[in-house]
Amino acid sequence: MDIRVPVSLLFAVLGALLAGFGLTTASSPMYERHSLGINLNLWSGLGMLAFAGVLFWLARRGARVQAAGSDREQTSRPSRREAGVG
């Protein structure tokens, strides 16, 4: 298993929680006082979700490339007996 899969799931869960909190507190005066009116929880959560998506896509893409490479290697490499070695 590629390490990118569980890491992307971790970022997806935390990003969803953070974005959900940002959505539920969108009209809070907290954002006016501390972050110049920008809902940092929402935007950080969405950024984490985007990062999780890219990481998961890279993990799936890497698994396909690795599988295709091992298939190609098995079909193109002759066995030792066919090559006359040993």
HTML snippet that shows the backbone in 3Dmol.js (N, CA, C, O; Angstrom):
<script src="https://3Dmol.org/build/3Dmol-min.js"></script>
<div id="view" style="width:600px;height:400px;position:relative"></div>
<script>
const pdb = `
ATOM      1  N   MET A   1       0.846  -1.184   0.000  1.00  0.00           N
ATOM      2  CA  MET A   1       0.000   0.000   0.000  1.00  0.00           C
ATOM      3  C   MET A   1       0.888   1.244   0.000  1.00  0.00           C
ATOM      4  O   MET A   1       1.883   1.317   0.721  1.00  0.00           O
ATOM      5  N   ASP A   2       0.517   2.186  -0.799  1.00  0.00           N
ATOM      6  CA  ASP A   2       1.234   3.446  -0.902  1.00  0.00           C
ATOM      7  C   ASP A   2       0.892   4.331   0.295  1.00  0.00           C
ATOM      8  O   ASP A   2      -0.263   4.383   0.716  1.00  0.00           O
ATOM      9  N   ILE A   3       1.886   5.024   0.843  1.00  0.00           N
ATOM     10  CA  ILE A   3       1.676   5.875   2.019  1.00  0.00           C
ATOM     11  C   ILE A   3       0.779   7.068   1.687  1.00  0.00           C
ATOM     12  O   ILE A   3       0.179   7.666   2.579  1.00  0.00           O
ATOM     13  N   ARG A   4       0.692   7.410   0.404  1.00  0.00           N
ATOM     14  CA  ARG A   4      -0.125   8.570   0.022  1.00  0.00           C
ATOM     15  C   ARG A   4      -1.615   8.344   0.235  1.00  0.00           C
ATOM     16  O   ARG A   4      -2.364   9.303   0.425  1.00  0.00           O
ATOM     17  N   VAL A   5      -2.051   7.097   0.207  1.00  0.00           N
ATOM     18  CA  VAL A   5      -3.482   6.810   0.373  1.00  0.00           C
ATOM     19  C   VAL A   5      -3.960   7.153   1.780  1.00  0.00           C
ATOM     20  O   VAL A   5      -4.910   7.925   1.910  1.00  0.00           O
ATOM     21  N   PRO A   6      -3.343   6.611   2.858  1.00  0.00           N
ATOM     22  CA  PRO A   6      -3.833   6.975   4.193  1.00  0.00           C
ATOM     23  C   PRO A   6      -3.606   8.439   4.541  1.00  0.00           C
ATOM     24  O   PRO A   6      -4.400   9.031   5.272  1.00  0.00           O
ATOM     25  N   VAL A   7      -2.530   9.029   4.025  1.00  0.00           N
ATOM     26  CA  VAL A   7      -2.293  10.448   4.291  1.00  0.00           C
ATOM     27  C   VAL A   7      -3.365  11.292   3.611  1.00  0.00           C
ATOM     28  O   VAL A   7      -3.845  12.269   4.186  1.00  0.00           O
ATOM     29  N   SER A   8      -3.740  10.920   2.392  1.00  0.00           N
ATOM     30  CA  SER A   8      -4.792  11.682   1.711  1.00  0.00           C
ATOM     31  C   SER A   8      -6.131  11.525   2.419  1.00  0.00           C
ATOM     32  O   SER A   8      -6.913  12.473   2.486  1.00  0.00           O
ATOM     33  N   LEU A   9      -6.401  10.329   2.951  1.00  0.00           N
ATOM     34  CA  LEU A   9      -7.642  10.137   3.705  1.00  0.00           C
ATOM     35  C   LEU A   9      -7.642  10.972   4.981  1.00  0.00           C
ATOM     36  O   LEU A   9      -8.675  11.520   5.364  1.00  0.00           O
ATOM     37  N   LEU A  10      -6.494  11.071   5.635  1.00  0.00           N
ATOM     38  CA  LEU A  10      -6.378  11.904   6.829  1.00  0.00           C
ATOM     39  C   LEU A  10      -6.655  13.368   6.495  1.00  0.00           C
ATOM     40  O   LEU A  10      -7.412  14.034   7.201  1.00  0.00           O
ATOM     41  N   PHE A  11      -6.048  13.866   5.428  1.00  0.00           N
ATOM     42  CA  PHE A  11      -6.285  15.248   5.025  1.00  0.00           C
ATOM     43  C   PHE A  11      -7.732  15.465   4.610  1.00  0.00           C
ATOM     44  O   PHE A  11      -8.293  16.532   4.860  1.00  0.00           O
ATOM     45  N   ALA A  12      -8.341  14.474   3.982  1.00  0.00           N
ATOM     46  CA  ALA A  12      -9.736  14.603   3.556  1.00  0.00           C
ATOM     47  C   ALA A  12     -10.664  14.705   4.761  1.00  0.00           C
ATOM     48  O   ALA A  12     -11.574  15.534   4.779  1.00  0.00           O
ATOM     49  N   VAL A  13     -10.438  13.875   5.756  1.00  0.00           N
ATOM     50  CA  VAL A  13     -11.301  13.911   6.950  1.00  0.00           C
ATOM     51  C   VAL A  13     -11.123  15.226   7.698  1.00  0.00           C
ATOM     52  O   VAL A  13     -12.102  15.879   8.059  1.00  0.00           O
ATOM     53  N   LEU A  14      -9.869  15.614   7.930  1.00  0.00           N
ATOM     54  CA  LEU A  14      -9.631  16.869   8.656  1.00  0.00           C
ATOM     55  C   LEU A  14     -10.103  18.082   7.856  1.00  0.00           C
ATOM     56  O   LEU A  14     -10.634  19.034   8.428  1.00  0.00           O
ATOM     57  N   GLY A  15      -9.913  18.053   6.534  1.00  0.00           N
ATOM     58  CA  GLY A  15     -10.380  19.150   5.696  1.00  0.00           C
ATOM     59  C   GLY A  15     -11.892  19.259   5.690  1.00  0.00           C
ATOM     60  O   GLY A  15     -12.439  20.361   5.706  1.00  0.00           O
ATOM     61  N   ALA A  16     -12.571  18.118   5.669  1.00  0.00           N
ATOM     62  CA  ALA A  16     -14.042  18.133   5.704  1.00  0.00           C
ATOM     63  C   ALA A  16     -14.545  18.684   7.043  1.00  0.00           C
ATOM     64  O   ALA A  16     -15.496  19.465   7.079  1.00  0.00           O
ATOM     65  N   LEU A  17     -13.910  18.278   8.131  1.00  0.00           N
ATOM     66  CA  LEU A  17     -14.303  18.806   9.444  1.00  0.00           C
ATOM     67  C   LEU A  17     -14.086  20.314   9.519  1.00  0.00           C
ATOM     68  O   LEU A  17     -14.950  21.053   9.991  1.00  0.00           O
ATOM     69  N   LEU A  18     -12.933  20.760   9.053  1.00  0.00           N
ATOM     70  CA  LEU A  18     -12.624  22.184   9.110  1.00  0.00           C
ATOM     71  C   LEU A  18     -13.533  23.000   8.200  1.00  0.00           C
ATOM     72  O   LEU A  18     -14.000  24.070   8.589  1.00  0.00           O
ATOM     73  N   ALA A  19     -13.786  22.506   6.998  1.00  0.00           N
ATOM     74  CA  ALA A  19     -14.679  23.219   6.084  1.00  0.00           C
ATOM     75  C   ALA A  19     -16.109  23.220   6.627  1.00  0.00           C
ATOM     76  O   ALA A  19     -16.820  24.216   6.494  1.00  0.00           O
ATOM     77  N   GLY A  20     -16.528  22.122   7.231  1.00  0.00           N
ATOM     78  CA  GLY A  20     -17.862  22.084   7.844  1.00  0.00           C
ATOM     79  C   GLY A  20     -17.997  23.082   8.975  1.00  0.00           C
ATOM     80  O   GLY A  20     -19.021  23.753   9.106  1.00  0.00           O
ATOM     81  N   PHE A  21     -16.957  23.180   9.795  1.00  0.00           N
ATOM     82  CA  PHE A  21     -16.979  24.171  10.873  1.00  0.00           C
ATOM     83  C   PHE A  21     -17.023  25.585  10.298  1.00  0.00           C
ATOM     84  O   PHE A  21     -17.715  26.459  10.820  1.00  0.00           O
ATOM     85  N   GLY A  22     -16.275  25.796   9.215  1.00  0.00           N
ATOM     86  CA  GLY A  22     -16.287  27.107   8.578  1.00  0.00           C
ATOM     87  C   GLY A  22     -17.641  27.457   7.993  1.00  0.00           C
ATOM     88  O   GLY A  22     -18.054  28.617   8.030  1.00  0.00           O
ATOM     89  N   LEU A  23     -18.337  26.466   7.455  1.00  0.00           N
ATOM     90  CA  LEU A  23     -19.673  26.714   6.905  1.00  0.00           C
ATOM     91  C   LEU A  23     -20.695  27.011   7.996  1.00  0.00           C
ATOM     92  O   LEU A  23     -21.563  27.867   7.824  1.00  0.00           O
ATOM     93  N   THR A  24     -20.591  26.305   9.116  1.00  0.00           N
ATOM     94  CA  THR A  24     -21.579  26.511  10.178  1.00  0.00           C
ATOM     95  C   THR A  24     -21.347  27.804  10.943  1.00  0.00           C
ATOM     96  O   THR A  24     -22.273  28.319  11.570  1.00  0.00           O
ATOM     97  N   THR A  25     -20.144  28.335  10.908  1.00  0.00           N
ATOM     98  CA  THR A  25     -19.853  29.587  11.623  1.00  0.00           C
ATOM     99  C   THR A  25     -19.592  30.734  10.652  1.00  0.00           C
ATOM    100  O   THR A  25     -18.857  31.668  10.974  1.00  0.00           O
ATOM    101  N   ALA A  26     -20.190  30.666   9.474  1.00  0.00           N
ATOM    102  CA  ALA A  26     -19.909  31.661   8.433  1.00  0.00           C
ATOM    103  C   ALA A  26     -20.338  33.070   8.835  1.00  0.00           C
ATOM    104  O   ALA A  26     -19.701  34.041   8.426  1.00  0.00           O
ATOM    105  N   SER A  27     -21.379  33.202   9.609  1.00  0.00           N
ATOM    106  CA  SER A  27     -21.862  34.537   9.971  1.00  0.00           C
ATOM    107  C   SER A  27     -21.369  34.969  11.348  1.00  0.00           C
ATOM    108  O   SER A  27     -21.949  35.866  11.960  1.00  0.00           O
ATOM    109  N   SER A  28     -20.324  34.348  11.827  1.00  0.00           N
ATOM    110  CA  SER A  28     -19.802  34.659  13.153  1.00  0.00           C
ATOM    111  C   SER A  28     -18.998  35.957  13.135  1.00  0.00           C
ATOM    112  O   SER A  28     -18.258  36.211  12.185  1.00  0.00           O
ATOM    113  N   PRO A  29     -19.134  36.774  14.168  1.00  0.00           N
ATOM    114  CA  PRO A  29     -18.327  38.003  14.244  1.00  0.00           C
ATOM    115  C   PRO A  29     -16.852  37.713  14.515  1.00  0.00           C
ATOM    116  O   PRO A  29     -16.015  38.613  14.437  1.00  0.00           O
ATOM    117  N   MET A  30     -16.540  36.486  14.826  1.00  0.00           N
ATOM    118  CA  MET A  30     -15.159  36.094  15.072  1.00  0.00           C
ATOM    119  C   MET A  30     -14.275  36.411  13.853  1.00  0.00           C
ATOM    120  O   MET A  30     -13.125  36.820  14.015  1.00  0.00           O
ATOM    121  N   TYR A  31     -14.801  36.225  12.646  1.00  0.00           N
ATOM    122  CA  TYR A  31     -14.015  36.450  11.439  1.00  0.00           C
ATOM    123  C   TYR A  31     -13.793  37.937  11.185  1.00  0.00           C
ATOM    124  O   TYR A  31     -12.776  38.317  10.606  1.00  0.00           O
ATOM    125  N   GLU A  32     -14.714  38.768  11.602  1.00  0.00           N
ATOM    126  CA  GLU A  32     -14.562  40.209  11.415  1.00  0.00           C
ATOM    127  C   GLU A  32     -13.433  40.755  12.286  1.00  0.00           C
ATOM    128  O   GLU A  32     -12.673  41.624  11.858  1.00  0.00           O
ATOM    129  N   ARG A  33     -13.330  40.242  13.502  1.00  0.00           N
ATOM    130  CA  ARG A  33     -12.325  40.753  14.434  1.00  0.00           C
ATOM    131  C   ARG A  33     -10.930  40.238  14.144  1.00  0.00           C
ATOM    132  O   ARG A  33      -9.971  41.010  14.167  1.00  0.00           O
ATOM    133  N   HIS A  34     -10.796  38.941  13.870  1.00  0.00           N
ATOM    134  CA  HIS A  34      -9.480  38.320  13.879  1.00  0.00           C
ATOM    135  C   HIS A  34      -8.870  38.050  12.514  1.00  0.00           C
ATOM    136  O   HIS A  34      -7.650  37.919  12.414  1.00  0.00           O
ATOM    137  N   SER A  35      -9.663  37.962  11.471  1.00  0.00           N
ATOM    138  CA  SER A  35      -9.086  37.559  10.185  1.00  0.00           C
ATOM    139  C   SER A  35      -9.535  38.448   9.029  1.00  0.00           C
ATOM    140  O   SER A  35      -9.626  37.985   7.892  1.00  0.00           O
ATOM    141  N   LEU A  36      -9.809  39.688   9.303  1.00  0.00           N
ATOM    142  CA  LEU A  36     -10.161  40.677   8.272  1.00  0.00           C
ATOM    143  C   LEU A  36     -11.384  40.255   7.453  1.00  0.00           C
ATOM    144  O   LEU A  36     -11.476  40.587   6.271  1.00  0.00           O
ATOM    145  N   GLY A  37     -12.307  39.542   8.057  1.00  0.00           N
ATOM    146  CA  GLY A  37     -13.538  39.149   7.390  1.00  0.00           C
ATOM    147  C   GLY A  37     -13.418  37.918   6.513  1.00  0.00           C
ATOM    148  O   GLY A  37     -14.368  37.577   5.810  1.00  0.00           O
ATOM    149  N   ILE A  38     -12.278  37.241   6.533  1.00  0.00           N
ATOM    150  CA  ILE A  38     -12.081  36.044   5.713  1.00  0.00           C
ATOM    151  C   ILE A  38     -12.350  34.813   6.567  1.00  0.00           C
ATOM    152  O   ILE A  38     -11.818  34.695   7.671  1.00  0.00           O
ATOM    153  N   ASN A  39     -13.152  33.918   6.075  1.00  0.00           N
ATOM    154  CA  ASN A  39     -13.479  32.689   6.784  1.00  0.00           C
ATOM    155  C   ASN A  39     -12.321  31.704   6.596  1.00  0.00           C
ATOM    156  O   ASN A  39     -12.346  30.869   5.692  1.00  0.00           O
ATOM    157  N   LEU A  40     -11.318  31.810   7.451  1.00  0.00           N
ATOM    158  CA  LEU A  40     -10.113  30.997   7.314  1.00  0.00           C
ATOM    159  C   LEU A  40     -10.384  29.511   7.507  1.00  0.00           C
ATOM    160  O   LEU A  40      -9.723  28.678   6.886  1.00  0.00           O
ATOM    161  N   ASN A  41     -11.333  29.172   8.345  1.00  0.00           N
ATOM    162  CA  ASN A  41     -11.648  27.759   8.545  1.00  0.00           C
ATOM    163  C   ASN A  41     -12.172  27.131   7.258  1.00  0.00           C
ATOM    164  O   ASN A  41     -11.775  26.025   6.894  1.00  0.00           O
ATOM    165  N   LEU A  42     -13.049  27.830   6.584  1.00  0.00           N
ATOM    166  CA  LEU A  42     -13.613  27.314   5.340  1.00  0.00           C
ATOM    167  C   LEU A  42     -12.543  27.171   4.264  1.00  0.00           C
ATOM    168  O   LEU A  42     -12.434  26.121   3.631  1.00  0.00           O
ATOM    169  N   TRP A  43     -11.760  28.213   4.056  1.00  0.00           N
ATOM    170  CA  TRP A  43     -10.746  28.179   3.004  1.00  0.00           C
ATOM    171  C   TRP A  43      -9.620  27.196   3.312  1.00  0.00           C
ATOM    172  O   TRP A  43      -9.100  26.556   2.398  1.00  0.00           O
ATOM    173  N   SER A  44      -9.240  27.067   4.564  1.00  0.00           N
ATOM    174  CA  SER A  44      -8.220  26.073   4.926  1.00  0.00           C
ATOM    175  C   SER A  44      -8.751  24.663   4.711  1.00  0.00           C
ATOM    176  O   SER A  44      -8.038  23.802   4.196  1.00  0.00           O
ATOM    177  N   GLY A  45      -9.987  24.423   5.098  1.00  0.00           N
ATOM    178  CA  GLY A  45     -10.591  23.112   4.889  1.00  0.00           C
ATOM    179  C   GLY A  45     -10.701  22.761   3.423  1.00  0.00           C
ATOM    180  O   GLY A  45     -10.428  21.624   3.039  1.00  0.00           O
ATOM    181  N   LEU A  46     -11.096  23.717   2.593  1.00  0.00           N
ATOM    182  CA  LEU A  46     -11.179  23.464   1.158  1.00  0.00           C
ATOM    183  C   LEU A  46      -9.800  23.205   0.558  1.00  0.00           C
ATOM    184  O   LEU A  46      -9.657  22.367  -0.332  1.00  0.00           O
ATOM    185  N   GLY A  47      -8.794  23.915   1.036  1.00  0.00           N
ATOM    186  CA  GLY A  47      -7.425  23.671   0.583  1.00  0.00           C
ATOM    187  C   GLY A  47      -6.941  22.282   0.967  1.00  0.00           C
ATOM    188  O   GLY A  47      -6.276  21.609   0.179  1.00  0.00           O
ATOM    189  N   MET A  48      -7.278  21.855   2.181  1.00  0.00           N
ATOM    190  CA  MET A  48      -6.899  20.512   2.616  1.00  0.00           C
ATOM    191  C   MET A  48      -7.617  19.440   1.798  1.00  0.00           C
ATOM    192  O   MET A  48      -7.029  18.409   1.470  1.00  0.00           O
ATOM    193  N   LEU A  49      -8.881  19.681   1.471  1.00  0.00           N
ATOM    194  CA  LEU A  49      -9.621  18.739   0.627  1.00  0.00           C
ATOM    195  C   LEU A  49      -9.018  18.655  -0.775  1.00  0.00           C
ATOM    196  O   LEU A  49      -8.923  17.568  -1.345  1.00  0.00           O
ATOM    197  N   ALA A  50      -8.615  19.787  -1.324  1.00  0.00           N
ATOM    198  CA  ALA A  50      -7.977  19.795  -2.646  1.00  0.00           C
ATOM    199  C   ALA A  50      -6.644  19.048  -2.607  1.00  0.00           C
ATOM    200  O   ALA A  50      -6.333  18.274  -3.512  1.00  0.00           O
ATOM    201  N   PHE A  51      -5.861  19.283  -1.554  1.00  0.00           N
ATOM    202  CA  PHE A  51      -4.583  18.589  -1.403  1.00  0.00           C
ATOM    203  C   PHE A  51      -4.800  17.085  -1.273  1.00  0.00           C
ATOM    204  O   PHE A  51      -4.050  16.298  -1.850  1.00  0.00           O
ATOM    205  N   ALA A  52      -5.814  16.682  -0.523  1.00  0.00           N
ATOM    206  CA  ALA A  52      -6.125  15.262  -0.366  1.00  0.00           C
ATOM    207  C   ALA A  52      -6.506  14.643  -1.706  1.00  0.00           C
ATOM    208  O   ALA A  52      -6.108  13.519  -2.010  1.00  0.00           O
ATOM    209  N   GLY A  53      -7.271  15.370  -2.499  1.00  0.00           N
ATOM    210  CA  GLY A  53      -7.656  14.866  -3.816  1.00  0.00           C
ATOM    211  C   GLY A  53      -6.460  14.671  -4.729  1.00  0.00           C
ATOM    212  O   GLY A  53      -6.363  13.656  -5.420  1.00  0.00           O
ATOM    213  N   VAL A  54      -5.553  15.630  -4.739  1.00  0.00           N
ATOM    214  CA  VAL A  54      -4.350  15.518  -5.574  1.00  0.00           C
ATOM    215  C   VAL A  54      -3.479  14.361  -5.095  1.00  0.00           C
ATOM    216  O   VAL A  54      -2.965  13.592  -5.908  1.00  0.00           O
ATOM    217  N   LEU A  55      -3.313  14.236  -3.792  1.00  0.00           N
ATOM    218  CA  LEU A  55      -2.497  13.163  -3.241  1.00  0.00           C
ATOM    219  C   LEU A  55      -3.094  11.790  -3.561  1.00  0.00           C
ATOM    220  O   LEU A  55      -2.365  10.861  -3.911  1.00  0.00           O
ATOM    221  N   PHE A  56      -4.397  11.663  -3.443  1.00  0.00           N
ATOM    222  CA  PHE A  56      -5.053  10.399  -3.760  1.00  0.00           C
ATOM    223  C   PHE A  56      -4.932  10.080  -5.247  1.00  0.00           C
ATOM    224  O   PHE A  56      -4.715   8.927  -5.621  1.00  0.00           O
ATOM    225  N   TRP A  57      -5.071  11.088  -6.083  1.00  0.00           N
ATOM    226  CA  TRP A  57      -4.923  10.893  -7.527  1.00  0.00           C
ATOM    227  C   TRP A  57      -3.500  10.432  -7.865  1.00  0.00           C
ATOM    228  O   TRP A  57      -3.316   9.534  -8.686  1.00  0.00           O
ATOM    229  N   LEU A  58      -2.501  11.046  -7.232  1.00  0.00           N
ATOM    230  CA  LEU A  58      -1.114  10.642  -7.475  1.00  0.00           C
ATOM    231  C   LEU A  58      -0.861   9.207  -7.009  1.00  0.00           C
ATOM    232  O   LEU A  58      -0.118   8.467  -7.654  1.00  0.00           O
ATOM    233  N   ALA A  59      -1.468   8.819  -5.905  1.00  0.00           N
ATOM    234  CA  ALA A  59      -1.300   7.453  -5.410  1.00  0.00           C
ATOM    235  C   ALA A  59      -1.915   6.450  -6.380  1.00  0.00           C
ATOM    236  O   ALA A  59      -1.303   5.422  -6.671  1.00  0.00           O
ATOM    237  N   ARG A  60      -3.102   6.729  -6.878  1.00  0.00           N
ATOM    238  CA  ARG A  60      -3.750   5.826  -7.836  1.00  0.00           C
ATOM    239  C   ARG A  60      -2.963   5.785  -9.142  1.00  0.00           C
ATOM    240  O   ARG A  60      -2.807   4.720  -9.740  1.00  0.00           O
ATOM    241  N   ARG A  61      -2.475   6.922  -9.581  1.00  0.00           N
ATOM    242  CA  ARG A  61      -1.711   6.990 -10.823  1.00  0.00           C
ATOM    243  C   ARG A  61      -0.400   6.222 -10.681  1.00  0.00           C
ATOM    244  O   ARG A  61       0.011   5.515 -11.601  1.00  0.00           O
ATOM    245  N   GLY A  62       0.253   6.359  -9.532  1.00  0.00           N
ATOM    246  CA  GLY A  62       1.500   5.641  -9.292  1.00  0.00           C
ATOM    247  C   GLY A  62       1.293   4.138  -9.254  1.00  0.00           C
ATOM    248  O   GLY A  62       2.142   3.382  -9.728  1.00  0.00           O
ATOM    249  N   ALA A  63       0.186   3.701  -8.700  1.00  0.00           N
ATOM    250  CA  ALA A  63      -0.101   2.266  -8.644  1.00  0.00           C
ATOM    251  C   ALA A  63      -0.332   1.706 -10.043  1.00  0.00           C
ATOM    252  O   ALA A  63       0.097   0.593 -10.344  1.00  0.00           O
ATOM    253  N   ARG A  64      -1.009   2.471 -10.899  1.00  0.00           N
ATOM    254  CA  ARG A  64      -1.245   2.008 -12.270  1.00  0.00           C
ATOM    255  C   ARG A  64       0.053   1.945 -13.060  1.00  0.00           C
ATOM    256  O   ARG A  64       0.285   0.987 -13.798  1.00  0.00           O
ATOM    257  N   VAL A  65       0.910   2.968 -12.910  1.00  0.00           N
ATOM    258  CA  VAL A  65       2.175   2.999 -13.637  1.00  0.00           C
ATOM    259  C   VAL A  65       3.067   1.857 -13.176  1.00  0.00           C
ATOM    260  O   VAL A  65       3.719   1.207 -13.994  1.00  0.00           O
ATOM    261  N   GLN A  66       3.101   1.610 -11.874  1.00  0.00           N
ATOM    262  CA  GLN A  66       3.915   0.529 -11.339  1.00  0.00           C
ATOM    263  C   GLN A  66       3.405  -0.832 -11.831  1.00  0.00           C
ATOM    264  O   GLN A  66       4.199  -1.700 -12.195  1.00  0.00           O
ATOM    265  N   ALA A  67       2.102  -1.012 -11.842  1.00  0.00           N
ATOM    266  CA  ALA A  67       1.533  -2.278 -12.313  1.00  0.00           C
ATOM    267  C   ALA A  67       1.809  -2.472 -13.802  1.00  0.00           C
ATOM    268  O   ALA A  67       2.123  -3.582 -14.231  1.00  0.00           O
ATOM    269  N   ALA A  68       1.696  -1.425 -14.578  1.00  0.00           N
ATOM    270  CA  ALA A  68       1.961  -1.527 -16.013  1.00  0.00           C
ATOM    271  C   ALA A  68       3.441  -1.811 -16.260  1.00  0.00           C
ATOM    272  O   ALA A  68       3.783  -2.562 -17.173  1.00  0.00           O
ATOM    273  N   GLY A  69       4.306  -1.227 -15.468  1.00  0.00           N
ATOM    274  CA  GLY A  69       5.742  -1.470 -15.610  1.00  0.00           C
ATOM    275  C   GLY A  69       6.118  -2.897 -15.273  1.00  0.00           C
ATOM    276  O   GLY A  69       6.960  -3.487 -15.950  1.00  0.00           O
ATOM    277  N   SER A  70       5.516  -3.465 -14.242  1.00  0.00           N
ATOM    278  CA  SER A  70       5.839  -4.851 -13.874  1.00  0.00           C
ATOM    279  C   SER A  70       5.281  -5.822 -14.910  1.00  0.00           C
ATOM    280  O   SER A  70       5.907  -6.847 -15.179  1.00  0.00           O
ATOM    281  N   ASP A  71       4.123  -5.530 -15.499  1.00  0.00           N
ATOM    282  CA  ASP A  71       3.569  -6.379 -16.556  1.00  0.00           C
ATOM    283  C   ASP A  71       4.465  -6.342 -17.792  1.00  0.00           C
ATOM    284  O   ASP A  71       4.726  -7.371 -18.416  1.00  0.00           O
ATOM    285  N   ARG A  72       4.929  -5.147 -18.135  1.00  0.00           N
ATOM    286  CA  ARG A  72       5.771  -4.988 -19.302  1.00  0.00           C
ATOM    287  C   ARG A  72       7.104  -5.709 -19.096  1.00  0.00           C
ATOM    288  O   ARG A  72       7.637  -6.319 -20.023  1.00  0.00           O
ATOM    289  N   GLU A  73       7.635  -5.633 -17.875  1.00  0.00           N
ATOM    290  CA  GLU A  73       8.909  -6.274 -17.577  1.00  0.00           C
ATOM    291  C   GLU A  73       8.790  -7.790 -17.670  1.00  0.00           C
ATOM    292  O   GLU A  73       9.703  -8.450 -18.167  1.00  0.00           O
ATOM    293  N   GLN A  74       7.689  -8.345 -17.203  1.00  0.00           N
ATOM    294  CA  GLN A  74       7.509  -9.787 -17.234  1.00  0.00           C
ATOM    295  C   GLN A  74       7.338 -10.305 -18.657  1.00  0.00           C
ATOM    296  O   GLN A  74       7.793 -11.405 -18.969  1.00  0.00           O
ATOM    297  N   THR A  75       6.699  -9.541 -19.511  1.00  0.00           N
ATOM    298  CA  THR A  75       6.466 -10.016 -20.870  1.00  0.00           C
ATOM    299  C   THR A  75       7.654  -9.782 -21.779  1.00  0.00           C
ATOM    300  O   THR A  75       7.811 -10.520 -22.752  1.00  0.00           O
ATOM    301  N   SER A  76       8.498  -8.799 -21.520  1.00  0.00           N
ATOM    302  CA  SER A  76       9.589  -8.494 -22.428  1.00  0.00           C
ATOM    303  C   SER A  76      10.895  -9.177 -22.034  1.00  0.00           C
ATOM    304  O   SER A  76      11.777  -9.321 -22.880  1.00  0.00           O
ATOM    305  N   ARG A  77      11.049  -9.596 -20.802  1.00  0.00           N
ATOM    306  CA  ARG A  77      12.293 -10.216 -20.360  1.00  0.00           C
ATOM    307  C   ARG A  77      12.202 -11.729 -20.560  1.00  0.00           C
ATOM    308  O   ARG A  77      11.303 -12.375 -20.021  1.00  0.00           O
ATOM    309  N   PRO A  78      13.142 -12.300 -21.344  1.00  0.00           N
ATOM    310  CA  PRO A  78      13.111 -13.754 -21.515  1.00  0.00           C
ATOM    311  C   PRO A  78      13.595 -14.447 -20.244  1.00  0.00           C
ATOM    312  O   PRO A  78      14.354 -13.871 -19.466  1.00  0.00           O
ATOM    313  N   SER A  79      13.167 -15.641 -20.048  1.00  0.00           N
ATOM    314  CA  SER A  79      13.616 -16.390 -18.880  1.00  0.00           C
ATOM    315  C   SER A  79      15.085 -16.747 -19.051  1.00  0.00           C
ATOM    316  O   SER A  79      15.640 -16.612 -20.141  1.00  0.00           O
ATOM    317  N   ARG A  80      15.705 -17.197 -17.984  1.00  0.00           N
ATOM    318  CA  ARG A  80      17.119 -17.543 -18.041  1.00  0.00           C
ATOM    319  C   ARG A  80      17.356 -18.715 -19.006  1.00  0.00           C
ATOM    320  O   ARG A  80      18.374 -18.760 -19.697  1.00  0.00           O
ATOM    321  N   ARG A  81      16.434 -19.636 -19.043  1.00  0.00           N
ATOM    322  CA  ARG A  81      16.572 -20.788 -19.911  1.00  0.00           C
ATOM    323  C   ARG A  81      16.472 -20.384 -21.374  1.00  0.00           C
ATOM    324  O   ARG A  81      17.226 -20.876 -22.215  1.00  0.00           O
ATOM    325  N   GLU A  82      15.505 -19.452 -21.687  1.00  0.00           N
ATOM    326  CA  GLU A  82      15.352 -18.997 -23.062  1.00  0.00           C
ATOM    327  C   GLU A  82      16.550 -18.192 -23.515  1.00  0.00           C
ATOM    328  O   GLU A  82      16.900 -18.217 -24.695  1.00  0.00           O
ATOM    329  N   ALA A  83      17.186 -17.479 -22.601  1.00  0.00           N
ATOM    330  CA  ALA A  83      18.332 -16.647 -22.952  1.00  0.00           C
ATOM    331  C   ALA A  83      19.609 -17.457 -23.053  1.00  0.00           C
ATOM    332  O   ALA A  83      20.627 -16.936 -23.509  1.00  0.00           O
ATOM    333  N   GLY A  84      19.586 -18.717 -22.641  1.00  0.00           N
ATOM    334  CA  GLY A  84      20.768 -19.568 -22.729  1.00  0.00           C
ATOM    335  C   GLY A  84      21.720 -19.391 -21.565  1.00  0.00           C
ATOM    336  O   GLY A  84      22.887 -19.773 -21.644  1.00  0.00           O
ATOM    337  N   VAL A  85      21.219 -18.809 -20.480  1.00  0.00           N
ATOM    338  CA  VAL A  85      22.069 -18.609 -19.297  1.00  0.00           C
ATOM    339  C   VAL A  85      21.802 -19.748 -18.336  1.00  0.00           C
ATOM    340  O   VAL A  85      20.650 -20.074 -18.049  1.00  0.00           O
ATOM    341  N   GLY A  86      22.872 -20.351 -17.837  1.00  0.00           N
ATOM    342  CA  GLY A  86      22.750 -21.356 -16.780  1.00  0.00           C
ATOM    343  C   GLY A  86      22.394 -22.646 -17.280  1.00  0.00           C
ATOM    344  O   GLY A  86      22.255 -23.592 -16.504  1.00  0.00           O
TER     345      GLY A  86
END
`;
const viewer = $3Dmol.createViewer("view");
viewer.addModel(pdb, "pdb");
viewer.setStyle({}, {cartoon: {color: "spectrum"}});
viewer.zoomTo();
viewer.render();
</script>
